[in-house]
């Protein structure tokens, strides 16, 4: 899927220079930036993470140690 994002001239120049210095593309920089943003806000970045997160939301799935009966 494609989305159009607009940058001011200075930001675009800085991003192109960074991409060149890292020997990567603007797309790779954008992928890394959006992945970091999602992680910062606790959002899953792929299906595997989404499934793990959905399991953790249900308290019945929390691991609880076995309780021993006292006599």
C-alpha positions as CSV (number, residue, x, y, z in Angstrom):
1,X,0.0,0.0,0.0
2,X,1.3,3.4,-0.8
3,X,0.7,6.6,1.1
4,X,1.9,10.1,0.3
5,X,3.8,11.9,3.0
6,X,5.1,15.5,2.6
7,X,8.4,16.7,4.1
8,X,9.8,20.2,4.0
9,X,12.9,20.7,2.0
10,X,15.4,20.7,4.9
11,X,13.9,17.5,6.4
12,X,13.9,15.7,3.1
13,X,17.6,16.7,2.5
14,X,18.5,15.5,6.0
15,X,16.7,12.1,5.5
16,X,18.4,11.6,2.1
17,X,21.8,12.3,3.7
18,X,21.1,9.9,6.5
19,X,19.9,7.2,4.1
20,X,23.1,7.7,2.1
21,X,25.3,7.6,5.1
22,X,23.7,4.3,6.3
23,X,23.6,2.9,2.8
24,X,19.9,2.4,3.0
25,X,16.8,3.9,1.3
26,X,14.2,6.4,2.5
27,X,11.7,3.5,2.6
28,X,14.0,1.6,5.0
29,X,14.3,4.7,7.2
30,X,10.5,5.1,7.2
31,X,10.0,1.4,8.1
32,X,12.3,1.7,11.0
33,X,10.8,4.9,12.2
34,X,7.2,3.7,12.1
35,X,8.2,0.4,13.7
36,X,9.8,2.3,16.6
37,X,6.8,4.5,16.9
38,X,4.4,1.6,17.2
39,X,6.7,-0.1,19.8
40,X,6.8,3.1,21.8
41,X,3.0,3.1,22.0
42,X,2.7,-0.6,22.8
43,X,1.2,-1.5,19.4
44,X,2.1,-4.7,17.7
45,X,4.2,-4.5,14.5
46,X,3.3,-7.9,13.0
47,X,0.7,-10.6,13.3
48,X,2.8,-12.7,15.7
49,X,3.1,-9.8,18.2
50,X,-0.6,-9.0,17.8
51,X,-1.6,-12.5,18.7
52,X,0.8,-12.6,21.7
53,X,-0.6,-9.2,22.9
54,X,-4.2,-10.4,22.5
55,X,-3.5,-13.4,24.7
56,X,-2.0,-11.3,27.4
57,X,-5.1,-9.1,27.6
58,X,-7.1,-12.1,28.9
59,X,-6.3,-12.7,32.6
60,X,-7.2,-16.3,32.2
61,X,-4.1,-16.7,30.1
62,X,-1.8,-15.4,32.8
63,X,0.6,-18.0,34.2
64,X,-0.1,-18.4,37.9
65,X,2.1,-20.7,40.1
66,X,0.4,-23.8,41.5
67,X,-0.8,-23.3,45.0
68,X,-0.1,-26.0,47.5
69,X,-2.7,-26.8,50.1
70,X,-1.8,-26.2,53.7
71,X,-2.7,-28.8,56.3
